[in-house]
Amino acid sequence: MTSKELLYVEDALGHENFMKTCSQQTATKLQDPTLASYVAELSQTHTELFNKFLNLL
């Protein structure tokens, strides 16, 4: 993996970690159960994407 590709993966990891954290926090604060469930699913999606990027290293 080139240094440029490594920088891209590290950047993507940071973005996915941020989105995962934000969606987890938001899901716990929402009062609408349908919306909270959807945001929790988004959190799971970002967790999976984070793990896929991590496996590239």
C-alpha positions as CSV (number, residue, x, y, z in Angstrom):
1,M,0.0,0.0,0.0
2,T,1.4,3.4,-1.0
3,S,1.7,6.2,1.5
4,K,-1.1,8.1,-0.3
5,E,-3.4,5.1,-0.1
6,L,-2.6,4.7,3.6
7,L,-3.5,8.4,4.2
8,Y,-6.8,7.8,2.5
9,V,-7.6,4.8,4.6
10,E,-6.6,6.6,7.8
11,D,-8.8,9.6,6.8
12,A,-11.7,7.2,6.0
13,L,-11.3,5.6,9.4
14,G,-11.5,8.9,11.1
15,H,-14.7,9.9,9.2
16,E,-16.4,6.6,9.9
17,N,-15.5,6.7,13.6
18,F,-16.9,10.2,13.8
19,M,-20.2,9.2,12.0
20,K,-20.5,6.1,14.2
21,T,-20.1,8.1,17.4
22,C,-22.5,10.8,16.3
23,S,-25.2,8.4,15.2
24,Q,-24.9,6.4,18.5
25,Q,-25.2,9.5,20.6
26,T,-28.1,10.8,18.5
27,A,-30.0,7.5,18.6
28,T,-30.0,7.6,22.4
29,K,-31.3,11.1,22.5
30,L,-34.2,10.8,20.0
31,Q,-37.7,10.4,21.4
32,D,-39.3,9.0,18.3
33,P,-38.7,5.3,18.4
34,T,-38.9,4.8,14.6
35,L,-36.3,7.5,14.0
36,A,-34.1,6.3,16.8
37,S,-34.2,2.8,15.3
38,Y,-33.2,4.1,11.9
39,V,-30.3,6.2,13.3
40,A,-29.2,3.1,15.3
41,E,-29.1,1.2,12.0
42,L,-27.0,3.9,10.5
43,S,-24.6,3.6,13.5
44,Q,-24.3,-0.1,12.8
45,T,-23.6,0.6,9.1
46,H,-20.8,3.0,10.0
47,T,-19.4,0.4,12.4
48,E,-19.3,-2.1,9.6
49,L,-17.7,0.4,7.2
50,F,-15.1,1.3,9.9
51,N,-14.2,-2.4,10.3
52,K,-13.9,-2.9,6.6
53,F,-11.5,0.0,6.3
54,L,-9.6,-1.3,9.4
55,N,-9.2,-4.7,7.7
56,L,-7.4,-3.0,4.8
57,L,-4.5,-2.2,7.1
